[in-house]
Amino acid sequence: MLAHARTIIAYVVPSATGSSLVEFPGESSRNGIPMDPIDLAWAERRAGLELEIERLTRLVADLKLFCATKAPASAELATAPMLDRWLVTSRPAYCLVGEVSGHPLLAGSGRRVVTSDLVVIDGERGWARTRSRWYRLGTHIKSTSGG
């Protein structure tokens, strides 16, 4: 168990207005029967994760086609929404910051990094999944800073 890692399970929900980190405490009911909070949390998390899997699967297929043809599919582009008065900008996304070791691309240990976008995290069990890879979570910064 990690000290001060309050979040039991959370995942990042992308939306038109940006991403939000969602945790699932509380209780609800199914057909008037109270659901176990863990079951409710898993059902909601699973629905969100399945949606994200579908989005990522479509992205992979689009990128594979783009690599092969050097252009988007004509039929898909013809039905795509139009974006006027556009510009490129950036937005904040949930991620992890920490000292990494054992990274397949970054040699050494103790190197300070910012991960790719956070997808799912379980601070108590000590793991997280970002867009690019799984991470094992060591000591939480609050447990070493006295706060």
N, C-alpha and C positions, 0 to 999 in steps of 0.2 A: 504494500500500500504506500502511496506517495503522500507525504505530508502536504497539506494545503492544496491538493489537487481536487478541488471541490466538485468539478464536473464529473458525473458518473459516465454519462454518454451524451454526446452532442454531435450534431452534424451541421454542415453549412448548407443553407437553402438559397440557391441563386434566385433572384427575381429581377424584374424590370427596374426596380429602384435600388438595386445593389444586393449584396448578400447579407444574410443574417445568421447568427449562430443560434441554434435551437436546442434547448434542453427539454427533457420531458418529465418533470415532477408532476404531482397531482393525481387526480382520479377522475374517471368518467364512468359511463355505463354502456352496456351493450344490451339492447332489448330490456331496459329497465333494471338489469342486473349489474351491480358495480363491477367494473373490470379491475383486475389487479393492475396497479400503476405500471409495473414492469411490462405486462402484456400490452397495455395501451401504448406505452413508449415504443415498444418494439414494432407494433403495427404501424404507428405513425412514422417511425424512422425508416422502416422497410419501404413504405410507400414513397417516401422522399428519395431513398437510395435507388429504388427501381426507376423512378423518373430520371434521376441523374445518369443511371446506366443507359437508359434509352437515348438521352441527349448525347452522351459520349460515344455510343455506338454509331449514331448518325454522323457525328463529327469525324470519327475514324473513317467511315465509308466515304464521306465527302473529301477528306484529305487524300485518301488512296486514289480516288478518281482524279483529283486535281494533279497529283504527282504523275499519273499516267497520261493525262490529256493536256496539262498546263492551263486548264480553264475550268470553270464550273460547268456543270451539265446545263445545256441550253434550256431544257424544259424546266428545271428547277429555278434557274435565274429568271425566266419569263414570269414565273408566279411568285417570285420573292418580293417582299415589301420594298417600297421605294423610301429611301432616306434622303431628305433634302436638307440643305443648310447644315451639312455635317462637318465634323472635324474629328481628328484623333485626339483623345484625352486619356487620362488614367483615372482609376477609381481604387479606393481601398478594398482589400480583400483580407479575410482572416488567414493567418499564416502562423508559423511557429518561428521563434528566434531562440537560438541556443548554441551551445558548443558541441560540434558533431565529431564523432569518431566512427571509423568503419564505413564511411561513405564510399560508394563505388567510383565516384568521379572526383572527390576531393580528398587528396592524400593527407595523412597526418591525423592528429587528434587534438581536440580542444579548439579547433578553428571555429570562430563565430560565424554563423550563417543565418540567413532568412530563407525559410523553405518556400516552396511553391504553395499555391492556395490550399488551405486546410479543407478536407472533405469530411472526415469523421475522427473523433477523438474519444478515448476513454482514459482519463487521467488516473483513476484509481487502479485500473488494470495495467496501466503503463504502456499504452500504444496510441499511435495516431496514423492516419493515412492522409497524405497530401496528394495533389494531382499527379505527382511523379513517383512516389514510393511510400512504403510503410516506414515508420520510425518507432523504435523502442524509446520510451520516455524514462529518463533517469530522474535525478533530483530536480524538483520544481524550484524555481528561483526564490520563491517566498520562503521555502524551508531553509535556505542558506543565508537569507538577508535579515533574519530575525523579525520579519514582518508577518 
